[in-house]
Amino acid sequence: MNTAQVDPRVEAKIVGAAAFAQPILRELRALVREACPAAQETIKWGHIAFVTEHGILCMLGTFKAHCTFGFWH
């Protein structure tokens, strides 16, 4: 992972997620970083988001009993 584009709030969000969700979120994060290294990770509306110069690419949501992944458009 390109450390210049790592947002410490994202790691904190993953660490704070339910134990079952943490490896899922880490894997999805790695896949997005690999597929689109230009995407910047951030937090939007309390969820992990990846943004490019064109806007939001995708988001990861964390909840008590599940996690989500979705493309923005």
C-alpha positions in Angstrom: 0.0 0.0 0.0 1.3 3.4 -0.9 1.9 5.0 2.5 1.6 8.5 1.1 -2.1 7.8 0.5 -2.9 6.1 3.8 -5.4 7.9 6.0 -4.9 6.9 9.7 -8.6 7.4 10.3 -9.3 4.5 8.0 -7.1 2.1 10.0 -8.8 3.3 13.2 -12.2 2.6 11.6 -11.0 -0.9 10.7 -9.6 -1.6 14.1 -12.8 -0.4 15.7 -15.0 -2.7 13.5 -16.3 -6.0 14.7 -13.7 -8.8 14.8 -15.3 -10.7 11.9 -15.3 -7.6 9.7 -11.7 -6.6 10.1 -10.0 -9.1 7.7 -12.8 -8.5 5.2 -12.3 -4.7 5.3 -8.5 -5.1 5.1 -8.8 -7.4 2.1 -11.2 -5.0 0.3 -8.9 -2.1 1.1 -5.9 -3.9 -0.4 -7.9 -4.9 -3.5 -9.0 -1.3 -4.1 -5.4 0.0 -3.6 -4.1 -2.6 -6.0 -6.8 -1.9 -8.7 -6.7 1.9 -8.4 -3.5 3.1 -6.8 -4.4 6.7 -7.6 -7.4 6.6 -5.3 -7.1 8.4 -2.0 -8.7 6.8 1.1 -10.7 9.0 3.4 -13.7 9.0 5.7 -17.0 10.2 4.2 -20.3 10.2 6.2 -18.6 8.0 8.8 -17.6 5.3 6.3 -14.4 4.4 4.5 -14.3 5.9 1.0 -11.9 5.9 -1.9 -11.9 9.0 -4.0 -10.3 10.0 -7.3 -10.1 13.2 -9.3 -13.5 12.2 -10.7 -15.2 11.9 -7.2 -16.0 9.0 -5.0 -15.0 5.6 -6.4 -16.3 3.2 -3.7 -17.2 3.0 -0.1 -16.8 0.4 2.7 -19.4 0.4 5.5 -19.0 -1.1 9.0 -21.9 -2.1 11.2 -22.4 -4.3 14.2 -23.4 -7.5 12.3 -22.2 -6.8 8.8 -20.0 -4.8 6.5 -20.7 -3.5 3.0 -18.8 -2.6 -0.2 -20.3 -0.6 -3.0 -19.3 1.5 -6.0 -20.5 5.0 -5.9 -21.8 5.3 -9.5 
